[in-house]
Amino acid sequence: MSYFDNDGCQLHYEEYGHGAPVLLVHGLGSSTRDWEYQIAELAAHYRVIALDVRGHGRSDKPRERYSIAGFAEDVVALIEHLKLDAVHLVGISMGGMIGFQLGVERPDLLKSLTIVNSGPEVKARSPRDYLEIAKRWSLSRLLSLDTIAKALGKLLFPKPEQAELRRKIEQRWPQNDKRAYLASLDAIIGWGVRERLARITCPTLVISADRDYTPVTQKEAYVKELPNARLLVIEDSRHATPLDQPQRFNSSLLAFLDEVEQTASTTQ
């Protein structure tokens, strides 16, 4: 368990393994525990670094406005703290947004980018979008974290054999600081970097669950706007793909990382 300071905020991260650095960035209301089924397998081949962004996990939760750009600055600070040249960044949901932000602001820091069940913007484009965003914003404020946890567990892991995964969500979600959770949700709403996707020239893997919150067609559309990207759809999966389909996720991610490393070694 390690910590470093960025702009007066103490941030928690964990390190495992050796080799080329793979930096894992979690989703909203989560922590390094998003990656519990990935770390050991990745660490057999790579130096794995998992971060709790500010407002989450074991990191400080300052009383301030949060932003995706601010979260990305925390990632940059960690890369600089560890004196890394460039990393393979893997981000899920909000972590994917942070990856996009880093990609357009500091493409020099990315060896590759893996985006999991995420997108380059959260902007309302239709009356239905406005309604969905307003509904989520309101319910997040009205409902307790315990109530949200139970609903989220059923939504993410509806199968009878997923009872243990539901239990984890129900146990972990209420551990959030609600003020920090809401500030992070506010950071997501209205954010976007889609108009700058051409800046992300590193190899990019977009992983989408077939039953994610947003349809696969949305990912297909933005993948076409990325200079060097491909889309992988994982079947029988919902928003938490690394947890509900860990074997398929791990093998696909490792294959992509190995390919990027081999290509880099042959062009040096």
N, C-alpha and C positions, 0 to 999 in steps of 0.2 A: 504494500500500500504506500503510495508516494503522493506528494503534494508539491505544487509550485504556485507562485503568485503572479497574477496578471492584473495590473491596474487596481491593486488593493484587494483583489478577490482571490482567496485561496481555492485552488482547483485540484480535485482528486483525479489521479490516473493510476492505471495498473500496467505492468509490463511482464511479458512472458516470451520465452524462446529467443532465437537468434536468427540473423539473416536480414534480408531486405525488410524495411519497416512497413507494417500494415496497421493503419490507424482506424479504429472502430468508433463510430459516433452514433449514439442511441437516439431514440425517438422522444416525443413529448411525454412528460410524466414518467419517464423511465430512467435507466442508469446503465452502468457497465453490465448489469445483469441481463440486458437484452441479448448478450452474446454468450451466455453460459454454455450453449451447445456448439459454439464455434471455436472458442479460445484454445482449447487443448489441441484440437485437430490442426488449426492454423499454426499454432506455436511449434508443432513438429517440423515445420518448414520455414517459418518466418519469425521475425521479431514483432510480436503483437502488442499494440498499445491501445488500451481502451480508456476513454475519457468520460468523466461526468461533467457536462457543460454546466455553467453557472445556473443556480436555481434548482439543481437536480442532484440526486444521490448524496454522496459525501462532500460535494463541493459547497462553497458558501452560497448563500441565497440573499444577496444584497437587495435592499428595498429600493429599487430603481426600475426604470423602463427597460425592458429587454428588447433585443432585436436580433434577427438572423445574422446581420452583419456583425453585431457584437459577439454572438456565439462563434462566428467564423474567426474573429480576432483572437478568441481564446484558443482555438485550434492552432492558429499561426504561432501564438505565444508558446504553446506546448512544443511545436516542431522546433522553434528556436531554442527553447529551454533544453531540449534533448540534442541540439546541434545536428539535426538531420538535414540532408540536402533536399530530398523529395520523398514523398510517401505514396503508398497505395492507400487511398482513403475509401472506406466502406461506410455508407450512411443509410440508415433506415428511417423512413417517414420524415420527421423534422431533421434528423441527422442527414438525410439526403438533401434537404434544402440547404443545410449548412455546407454540404459538399458542393452544391451548385454555386453558392455564394463564394466559396473559396476558389472554385474553378474560374469564375469570371474576374475575381479580384487578384488572385495570386496563382495563375496557371503554372508558374515556375515551380511551385511546391508540390505539384501532383505528378506522380509517375503513372498512376492510373486512377480512375474513379469508378466506383460501383454504387449505383443508386438502387435502393430497395423500396418498392411501394411508395414512391414519392413523385414529386414533379417540380418544375422550375418556377412555379407561381401558385399563389392561392388568392385568386382574384375572381370576384363575381362577374360572370359574363352574361347571365340571364336572370330573369325573375326567380327561377327555381334555385339558382346559385345563391342569390341574396337571402332567400328563405332558409336554405340549409345552413348557411353561415350564421345567420341571426339565431336560428334554433340552437345550434351548438354553443354559441357564445352565451345565450341566456341560460340554457340548462346547466352549463358548467358552473355558473354562478349560483343558481338556485338549488342544485342538488349537492348533497354531501359527497365527499370522496368515497365513502363506503358504498353509497348507492351507485355512483358512477362505476366503481370497481365491479360490482355484481353484474351490471348491465354490460360492461365491456367484456367481462369474462365469458358471458353467454354469446356475445356477438363474435368474438375472436375464436372461441373454442367451443362450438356447439355440440360436438360429438360426445357420446357417453364415455368413450375411451380417453377423452381429453380432460377428464376431471382434475388431474393433477395440475395441468396448465391453468385451468380455471382457478384452482385454489391459489396458485402463485399470484395471479393478477389480483384476486380478492385480498390477498395478504399484503402485497407490495404497494398497490395504488394508494391506499389511505396513508402510507408513510410519506407521501408528498407534502410539502409545504403548500397549502392551497393558494396563498398569495403569489408565490413564485410560479406555481402551475398556471394560474390565470394570466400572469404577466407574460409567460412563455407562449400561451395560446394567443394573446394579443399580438405578440411579435410575428406570429405566422400569418394572421389574417391581413390581407392586403399586400403581403410581400410578393416580390417577383423579380426574376432576372432573365426572363425568357428572351427578351430582345437582345441579350448579350451572349447567347449560347455559343456563337461562333468563336468565342475566345477560348472555349474548352477544347483543345486539340489533342489532349492525351487520350489513350485508349479508354473507352467508357463502356461499361456493362450496365444495362438497365434491367433489373429483375422485377418482374411483376407477377404477383399472384393472380390466378385466373378469377378469384373472387374478392379482389381488393375493393376498397371503398370506391375508388375511381376506376372506370373501365380500362381494359387493355388498349382500346383505341386511342385514348388520351396519351398513353405512353408511346404508342406507335407514331403519333403526330410529332411529339417533341424529339423523339429519337432521330427523325429525318432532319431536324434542324441542328443536330450535333455533328461536327465534322468527322468524328471517328468513333461511332457508337453502334452498338448492337442491342437487340432486345431478346431477353429470355423469359418465357412465360412458364411458371411452375404451377402445375395442375393440383387440384384439390387442396388449395391453400387460400388463406385469407390475409389480413393485413400483417400478421406477425409471422411471416414466412420462415425466418430463421428458427423459430420455435416449433411451428407446426409441421415443417418439412425440412428438418435439419440435415438429413443425409443428402438429399437432392441439392439443397442450398450449398452445403459445404463442398461437395464434389464439383459443382458448377463454378463456385468462386475460386477454388484452388486451381482448376483447369485454366481459368481466365488469368489468374495471377502468374501461373507458371508460363503461360504463353507470352505474356508481356515481358517477363524476366528473360526468357529465351530470346525473344526478338531484340531486346536491348543489348544482350551480350553479343549477338552476332553483328550488330551494327556499330559496336564500339571500336 
